[in-house]
Amino acid sequence: MKKLYRALKFILNKLGALLRILFGFLVRCIRAINRRKRYAIPFYSILAYIFLVILVIKISGDSSYDRVIPNKRINDVTKINPIHVGREVSPQTIEEIIEAIKSSKGPISIGGGRFSMGGQIGYENSLHIDMRKFNKILRLDTVAKQVTVQAGIVWRDLQKVVDRHNLSIKIMQTYANFTVGGSVSVNCHGRYIGHGPIVSSVLELKLVTASGEVMTANRNQNPEVFATAIGGYGGIGVLVEVTLQLVDNVKVERQTSLVQVNDYNDFFNSTIRNDKTVIFQNGDLYPPNFDLINSVAWRKTDKALTDTVRVNPAGENYWLERQVMRLVSSGKAGKWIRRNWIDPILYRSEKVLWRNREASYDVAELEPKSREESTYVLQEYFIPVNSIRSFIPKMKAIYDRYHVNII
Ligand SMILES: Cc1cc2nc3c(=O)[nH]c(=O)nc-3n(C[C@H](O)[C@H](O)[C@H](O)COP(=O)(O)OP(=O)(O)OC[C@H]3O[C@@H](n4cnc5c(N)ncnc54)[C@H](O)[C@@H]3O)c2cc1C
């Protein structure tokens, strides 16, 4: 203790001496300047100018800057597209949406689950309508297998309800975190064989236009509005209600096949494309060589379930998946381990699940520990199946040239 006290005293003494020297130097400088008037005037003018600039910086600007601006900043899941919006509302009724639109004179932006990755959800200084609290199920007709929902509902919440009636969403993405409105607005696609994007399962829309008018659109009533709102990225109005066709929830069995890229076209056309028993299918292409595809097909089956979970719950722990993702994205060795060890183990066992289980993945399994340190971005290229053979080598050449880390 005594030693510490002595060390502190020594440091303080030295600091005091240094300050005394600096202060003495400053006093001598000022005296010297004061003795010569031609230096004194510019010196004091510069000092006054610096003081004035500091004062102006301190008192100018928005006094509530720190408090208000962070609240106005919205971002998508990548965290690389921050946008300052003017006003943000989270409506729970159509009236609140109409009121917000009518009270706004400038641009309007709309956010659903905020998973689109190109800044589509926001616009500088716009009125931002956050749809996530506008999320009720309005009508469920279990005989006609149709459901009408408010557009801010996420797939998982809808799945939990339709599953009780052994029904399923007909077309949606692989993950269940997206809102119905956001999915319809981008005309999303899924892994469903024999169906195109979501548009074919949308029966009717209700939207609020930029003038605050409520409009119903389907294939007979306002068909041009119906066609442009689906895939319209919110460009012609706020989708408030969506009516969807549902299908039966069935049991599905996983079947995998390793196929060379050069043979994939024939494989797909002969065993997947026209097979009505295939519900989901996707092909995982192995980097960095991009020469082999793991086709994962889920066929309708009567076999006994190997897992009885009906809908994947939210909030599961995905620690292991995250570690695998880190390993695979870490370099060529990680990719080799995935192709030769991890995937063969993952796909070895027989799997029979409910369709709703396979349709309710959680994006949390892909999420890095923190988006502040690293992020990932999804890129999609739409190519005809018949062009896959010529497309893949060209794609690989671009990735190689720019050293892209593809998983
Ligand atoms: C991990 C991951 C996997 C994905 N997989 C797929 C996939 O398999 N298939 C696929 O097609 N896409 C996929 N996507 C992309 C994703 O489906 C789309 O970005 C989808 O729009 C996300 O829905 P969202 O609720 O987050 O919409 P947001 O990103 O919030 O919004 C998307 C667009 O719709 C507009 N919008 C949102 N709600 C409304 C509304 N109520 N009225 C009018 N306009 C509105 C927004 O302004 C924006 O332009 C994936 C994305 C991620 C991150």
PDBQT file of the ligand as one rigid body, heavy atoms in Angstrom, charges set to zero:
ROOT
HETATM    1  C1  LIG A 501     -32.624 -15.815 -44.903  1.00  0.00    +0.000 C 
HETATM    2  C2  LIG A 501     -33.519 -15.345 -45.995  1.00  0.00    +0.000 A 
HETATM    3  C3  LIG A 501     -34.137 -16.260 -46.812  1.00  0.00    +0.000 A 
HETATM    4  C4  LIG A 501     -34.973 -15.852 -47.841  1.00  0.00    +0.000 A 
HETATM    5  N1  LIG A 501     -35.561 -16.793 -48.615  1.00  0.00    +0.000 NA
HETATM    6  C5  LIG A 501     -36.377 -16.396 -49.603  1.00  0.00    +0.000 A 
HETATM    7  C6  LIG A 501     -37.060 -17.353 -50.407  1.00  0.00    +0.000 A 
HETATM    8  O1  LIG A 501     -36.940 -18.563 -50.207  1.00  0.00    +0.000 OA
HETATM    9  N2  LIG A 501     -37.877 -16.893 -51.394  1.00  0.00    +0.000 N 
HETATM   10  C7  LIG A 501     -38.047 -15.551 -51.635  1.00  0.00    +0.000 A 
HETATM   11  O2  LIG A 501     -38.801 -15.177 -52.535  1.00  0.00    +0.000 OA
HETATM   12  N3  LIG A 501     -37.414 -14.639 -50.877  1.00  0.00    +0.000 NA
HETATM   13  C8  LIG A 501     -36.603 -15.022 -49.878  1.00  0.00    +0.000 A 
HETATM   14  N4  LIG A 501     -36.001 -14.083 -49.103  1.00  0.00    +0.000 N 
HETATM   15  C9  LIG A 501     -36.298 -12.683 -49.340  1.00  0.00    +0.000 C 
HETATM   16  C10 LIG A 501     -37.578 -12.328 -48.527  1.00  0.00    +0.000 C 
HETATM   17  O3  LIG A 501     -38.527 -13.240 -48.820  1.00  0.00    +0.000 OA
HETATM   18  C11 LIG A 501     -38.191 -11.050 -48.980  1.00  0.00    +0.000 C 
HETATM   19  O4  LIG A 501     -37.299 -10.058 -48.639  1.00  0.00    +0.000 OA
HETATM   20  C12 LIG A 501     -39.535 -10.789 -48.295  1.00  0.00    +0.000 C 
HETATM   21  O5  LIG A 501     -40.128  -9.694 -48.864  1.00  0.00    +0.000 OA
HETATM   22  C13 LIG A 501     -39.352 -10.561 -46.850  1.00  0.00    +0.000 C 
HETATM   23  O6  LIG A 501     -40.589 -10.263 -46.246  1.00  0.00    +0.000 OA
HETATM   24  P1  LIG A 501     -40.635  -9.111 -45.176  1.00  0.00    +0.000 P 
HETATM   25  O7  LIG A 501     -41.881  -9.244 -44.404  1.00  0.00    +0.000 OA
HETATM   26  O8  LIG A 501     -39.368  -9.078 -44.413  1.00  0.00    +0.000 OA
HETATM   27  O9  LIG A 501     -40.752  -7.831 -46.133  1.00  0.00    +0.000 OA
HETATM   28  P2  LIG A 501     -39.911  -6.475 -46.081  1.00  0.00    +0.000 P 
HETATM   29  O10 LIG A 501     -38.492  -6.771 -46.360  1.00  0.00    +0.000 OA
HETATM   30  O11 LIG A 501     -40.215  -5.733 -44.852  1.00  0.00    +0.000 OA
HETATM   31  O12 LIG A 501     -40.562  -5.710 -47.319  1.00  0.00    +0.000 OA
HETATM   32  C14 LIG A 501     -40.334  -6.152 -48.632  1.00  0.00    +0.000 C 
HETATM   33  C15 LIG A 501     -40.952  -5.143 -49.602  1.00  0.00    +0.000 C 
HETATM   34  O13 LIG A 501     -42.371  -5.163 -49.477  1.00  0.00    +0.000 OA
HETATM   35  C16 LIG A 501     -42.874  -3.889 -49.086  1.00  0.00    +0.000 C 
HETATM   36  N5  LIG A 501     -43.942  -4.148 -48.128  1.00  0.00    +0.000 N 
HETATM   37  C17 LIG A 501     -43.852  -4.794 -46.943  1.00  0.00    +0.000 A 
HETATM   38  N6  LIG A 501     -45.064  -4.889 -46.379  1.00  0.00    +0.000 NA
HETATM   39  C18 LIG A 501     -45.934  -4.286 -47.216  1.00  0.00    +0.000 A 
HETATM   40  C19 LIG A 501     -47.340  -4.057 -47.180  1.00  0.00    +0.000 A 
HETATM   41  N7  LIG A 501     -48.102  -4.470 -46.172  1.00  0.00    +0.000 N 
HETATM   42  N8  LIG A 501     -47.900  -3.390 -48.210  1.00  0.00    +0.000 NA
HETATM   43  C20 LIG A 501     -47.154  -2.973 -49.249  1.00  0.00    +0.000 A 
HETATM   44  N9  LIG A 501     -45.830  -3.160 -49.334  1.00  0.00    +0.000 NA
HETATM   45  C21 LIG A 501     -45.225  -3.814 -48.328  1.00  0.00    +0.000 A 
HETATM   46  C22 LIG A 501     -41.691  -3.142 -48.503  1.00  0.00    +0.000 C 
HETATM   47  O14 LIG A 501     -41.836  -1.758 -48.660  1.00  0.00    +0.000 OA
HETATM   48  C23 LIG A 501     -40.541  -3.696 -49.342  1.00  0.00    +0.000 C 
HETATM   49  O15 LIG A 501     -40.465  -3.025 -50.560  1.00  0.00    +0.000 OA
HETATM   50  C24 LIG A 501     -35.186 -14.468 -48.063  1.00  0.00    +0.000 A 
HETATM   51  C25 LIG A 501     -34.577 -13.531 -47.228  1.00  0.00    +0.000 A 
HETATM   52  C26 LIG A 501     -33.751 -13.960 -46.203  1.00  0.00    +0.000 A 
HETATM   53  C27 LIG A 501     -33.119 -12.946 -45.321  1.00  0.00    +0.000 C 
ENDROOT
TORSDOF 0
